[in-house]
Amino acid sequence: MFRVSCVEPFNALVGQAAAWRGQTCKDSLAETCRYQFVRYSPSVLQMTHTSPAANTTAQITFQFSPPSSPKFCKVKASSTSSVLGPASAPTDYCLLYNLMNASGMTKAPGFKEICFGQMCPSKETAPCLQGGRAR
């Protein structure tokens, strides 16, 4: 959730994913490469990410609503790995978080992440980037 128009997080995420399109990551554990766009419109951004470490593919979707509101934006994000189970959960969460964090959107006005319990079972232990470094 943000107190900005959906244009801002949409553009920030497109820019960050484009910056991470290359085939080589600086740190393979950080998963900051190999993103490919599948589809994007003002209300949906879909991409894939292929892990350089595990060579698995995740489907990533960001949904923006309402896309034309100048006052706020609700973003629903999901990541589903080609390998299902607890082992993929930390990576799935981190793919979303790393994009949001690196794009600067975790510091945007009104940013609020709603992710708990069954929705994000591995959030507390996921090795995501913090300030550009894995935590």
ZIDA-V286825 format. One record per backbone hydrogen bond with DSSP energy under -1.0 kcal/mol. CO is the residue of the C=O (numbers start at 1). NH is the residue of the N-H. E is the energy in kcal/mol with one decimal. If there is no record, write none. Layout:
# ZIDA-V286825
co = (CO | CO)
nh = (NH | NH)
e = (E | E)
This chain:
# ZIDA-V286825
co = (1 | 2 | 5 | 6 | 7 | 8 | 9 | 10 | 11 | 12 | 13 | 14 | 15 | 16 | 18 | 20 | 22 | 27 | 34 | 36 | 39 | 43 | 44 | 45 | 46 | 46 | 47 | 48 | 49 | 51 | 56 | 57 | 58 | 59 | 60 | 61 | 62 | 63 | 65 | 66 | 73 | 74 | 76 | 78 | 80 | 85 | 88 | 89 | 90 | 91 | 92 | 93 | 94 | 95 | 96 | 97 | 98 | 99 | 100 | 101 | 104 | 105 | 108 | 109 | 116 | 120 | 122 | 126 | 128 | 130 | 133)
nh = (112 | 73 | 8 | 10 | 11 | 12 | 13 | 14 | 15 | 16 | 17 | 18 | 19 | 20 | 21 | 35 | 34 | 30 | 50 | 48 | 46 | 64 | 41 | 62 | 38 | 39 | 60 | 36 | 58 | 55 | 51 | 82 | 49 | 80 | 47 | 78 | 45 | 76 | 74 | 69 | 2 | 65 | 63 | 61 | 59 | 88 | 92 | 93 | 94 | 95 | 96 | 97 | 98 | 99 | 100 | 101 | 102 | 103 | 105 | 104 | 107 | 108 | 111 | 3 | 119 | 123 | 126 | 128 | 135 | 133 | 130)
e = (-1.4 | -2.0 | -1.3 | -2.1 | -2.7 | -2.2 | -2.5 | -2.4 | -2.4 | -2.3 | -2.6 | -2.3 | -1.9 | -1.3 | -1.4 | -1.5 | -2.8 | -1.8 | -1.9 | -2.6 | -3.6 | -2.6 | -2.8 | -2.6 | -2.8 | -1.7 | -3.1 | -2.5 | -2.7 | -2.0 | -3.0 | -1.9 | -2.0 | -2.3 | -2.5 | -2.4 | -2.6 | -2.5 | -3.4 | -1.4 | -2.4 | -2.6 | -2.9 | -2.6 | -2.7 | -1.3 | -2.8 | -2.4 | -2.5 | -2.6 | -1.3 | -2.6 | -3.4 | -1.3 | -2.2 | -3.3 | -2.7 | -1.7 | -1.4 | -1.4 | -1.4 | -1.1 | -2.1 | -2.9 | -1.8 | -1.5 | -1.5 | -1.7 | -2.8 | -1.2 | -4.7)
